Amino acid sequence: MPETPEGVAMDIMDVIDKAKDDAVVSRVFGEPITREGVTVVPVAKVASGGGGGRGKQEGGERPGEGSGGGYGFSATPAGVFVIKDGDVRWQPAVDVNRIVLGGQIVGIVLLLTARAIVRMTLRRRRRRRG
Protein backbone atom coordinates (compact mmCIF):
# COMPACT_ATOMS: atom_id res chain seq x y z
CA MET A 1 0.00 0.00 0.00
CA PRO A 2 1.53 3.39 -1.00
CA GLU A 3 2.18 5.99 1.66
CA THR A 4 1.88 9.75 1.61
CA PRO A 5 4.95 11.91 2.36
CA GLU A 6 3.68 12.18 5.94
CA GLY A 7 3.73 8.38 6.23
CA VAL A 8 -0.06 7.97 6.30
CA ALA A 9 -1.15 4.91 4.36
CA MET A 10 -3.46 5.53 1.40
CA ASP A 11 -5.85 2.80 0.36
CA ILE A 12 -7.48 3.28 -3.03
CA MET A 13 -10.29 0.97 -1.92
CA ASP A 14 -11.19 3.48 0.81
CA VAL A 15 -11.59 6.15 -1.87
CA ILE A 16 -13.70 3.83 -4.05
CA ASP A 17 -15.90 2.88 -1.08
CA LYS A 18 -16.39 6.56 -0.28
CA ALA A 19 -17.39 7.24 -3.90
CA LYS A 20 -19.90 4.37 -3.81
CA ASP A 21 -21.38 5.72 -0.57
CA ASP A 22 -21.82 9.15 -2.17
CA ALA A 23 -23.51 7.75 -5.30
CA VAL A 24 -26.79 6.69 -3.70
CA VAL A 25 -30.37 7.64 -4.51
CA SER A 26 -30.81 9.33 -1.12
CA ARG A 27 -28.32 11.98 -2.31
CA VAL A 28 -30.70 12.87 -5.16
CA PHE A 29 -34.09 12.41 -3.49
CA GLY A 30 -34.40 13.72 0.05
CA GLU A 31 -36.67 12.40 2.77
CA PRO A 32 -40.36 13.08 1.99
CA ILE A 33 -41.95 15.76 4.18
CA THR A 34 -45.71 15.63 4.82
CA ARG A 35 -47.76 18.51 6.26
CA GLU A 36 -51.53 19.02 6.10
CA GLY A 37 -52.07 16.38 3.40
CA VAL A 38 -49.28 17.64 1.13
CA THR A 39 -46.10 15.60 0.64
CA VAL A 40 -42.95 17.26 -0.67
CA VAL A 41 -39.98 15.24 -1.97
CA PRO A 42 -36.82 17.35 -2.40
CA VAL A 43 -34.63 16.61 -5.43
CA ALA A 44 -31.00 17.60 -6.04
CA LYS A 45 -28.65 17.48 -9.00
CA VAL A 46 -25.66 15.45 -7.84
CA ALA A 47 -22.24 15.17 -9.47
CA SER A 48 -19.01 13.57 -8.34
CA GLY A 49 -15.68 12.60 -9.78
CA GLY A 50 -12.23 11.58 -8.88
CA GLY A 51 -8.87 10.65 -10.19
CA GLY A 52 -5.40 9.74 -9.25
CA GLY A 53 -2.02 8.81 -10.51
CA ARG A 54 1.37 7.50 -9.61
CA GLY A 55 4.76 7.94 -11.17
CA LYS A 56 8.33 6.89 -10.70
CA GLN A 57 11.53 8.39 -12.05
CA GLU A 58 14.51 6.12 -12.00
CA GLY A 59 18.09 7.11 -12.59
CA GLY A 60 19.13 10.64 -13.31
CA GLU A 61 20.32 13.09 -10.70
CA ARG A 62 17.21 12.93 -8.54
CA PRO A 63 15.34 9.62 -8.72
CA GLY A 64 12.00 9.60 -6.97
CA GLU A 65 8.40 8.62 -7.04
CA GLY A 66 5.08 10.17 -6.20
CA SER A 67 1.38 9.55 -6.16
CA GLY A 68 -1.72 11.56 -5.61
CA GLY A 69 -5.43 11.56 -6.00
CA GLY A 70 -8.57 13.46 -5.32
CA TYR A 71 -12.31 13.17 -5.15
CA GLY A 72 -15.02 15.79 -5.34
CA PHE A 73 -18.75 15.83 -4.72
CA SER A 74 -21.33 18.50 -5.51
CA ALA A 75 -25.08 18.73 -4.89
CA THR A 76 -27.33 21.53 -6.12
CA PRO A 77 -31.06 21.84 -5.35
CA ALA A 78 -33.13 21.07 -8.46
CA GLY A 79 -36.64 21.38 -7.03
CA VAL A 80 -39.36 19.36 -5.32
CA PHE A 81 -42.11 16.95 -6.25
CA VAL A 82 -45.35 18.11 -4.61
CA ILE A 83 -47.92 15.36 -4.02
CA LYS A 84 -51.44 16.50 -3.09
CA ASP A 85 -54.72 14.60 -3.43
CA GLY A 86 -53.04 11.96 -5.62
CA ASP A 87 -51.70 14.54 -8.08
CA VAL A 88 -47.96 15.03 -8.54
CA ARG A 89 -46.42 18.23 -9.86
CA TRP A 90 -42.83 19.36 -10.28
CA GLN A 91 -41.78 22.66 -8.69
CA PRO A 92 -38.29 23.67 -9.91
CA ALA A 93 -35.92 25.45 -7.55
CA VAL A 94 -35.21 29.05 -8.48
CA ASP A 95 -31.50 29.64 -9.06
CA VAL A 96 -31.13 33.31 -8.19
CA ASN A 97 -27.50 33.35 -9.33
CA ARG A 98 -28.52 32.23 -12.81
CA ILE A 99 -31.23 34.89 -12.97
CA VAL A 100 -28.81 37.62 -11.89
CA LEU A 101 -26.21 36.46 -14.41
CA GLY A 102 -28.82 36.45 -17.18
CA GLY A 103 -29.84 39.99 -16.23
CA GLN A 104 -26.23 41.14 -16.30
CA ILE A 105 -25.68 39.65 -19.74
CA VAL A 106 -28.82 41.32 -21.10
CA GLY A 107 -27.72 44.63 -19.54
CA ILE A 108 -24.28 44.44 -21.13
CA VAL A 109 -25.76 43.64 -24.55
CA LEU A 110 -28.15 46.61 -24.24
CA LEU A 111 -25.32 48.96 -23.23
CA LEU A 112 -23.10 47.83 -26.12
CA THR A 113 -25.99 48.22 -28.56
CA ALA A 114 -26.79 51.70 -27.25
CA ARG A 115 -23.13 52.68 -27.54
CA ALA A 116 -23.01 51.50 -31.15
CA ILE A 117 -26.16 53.47 -32.00
CA VAL A 118 -24.80 56.65 -30.38
CA ARG A 119 -21.50 56.31 -32.26
CA MET A 120 -23.28 55.82 -35.60
CA THR A 121 -25.50 58.84 -34.94
CA LEU A 122 -22.50 61.04 -34.06
CA ARG A 123 -20.61 59.94 -37.19
CA ARG A 124 -23.58 60.81 -39.40
CA ARG A 125 -23.88 64.27 -37.81
CA ARG A 126 -20.17 64.94 -38.29
CA ARG A 127 -20.36 63.94 -41.97
CA ARG A 128 -23.30 66.29 -42.56
CA ARG A 129 -21.47 69.21 -40.92
CA GLY A 130 -18.10 68.66 -42.46
C-alpha angles and dihedrals in degrees: 000000000000119000132217120239088263090057096250111142116241119208115193089202089063089056092047091048090050090051091050091050090052094049098070131123092244087068089061102035116042127209112291114252119207125195128161094346095312121110120199122195113193117218128197135190105237128195132172139168143166145181145177145180146191133206141180131199115199126192123000124095096302114028115188148136138224144179137190144166145176144196131200135191130191132181125185125183110252100178142271139279109230115205116193129158091347093306121117123203133175118234110190120215114248112239102208092186091058091049092050092048091050090051091050092051092050090048093052092048090050092049093049091048092049090049091052091050092049091049092050091049092050092049091052092050092049092050092051092050098043 
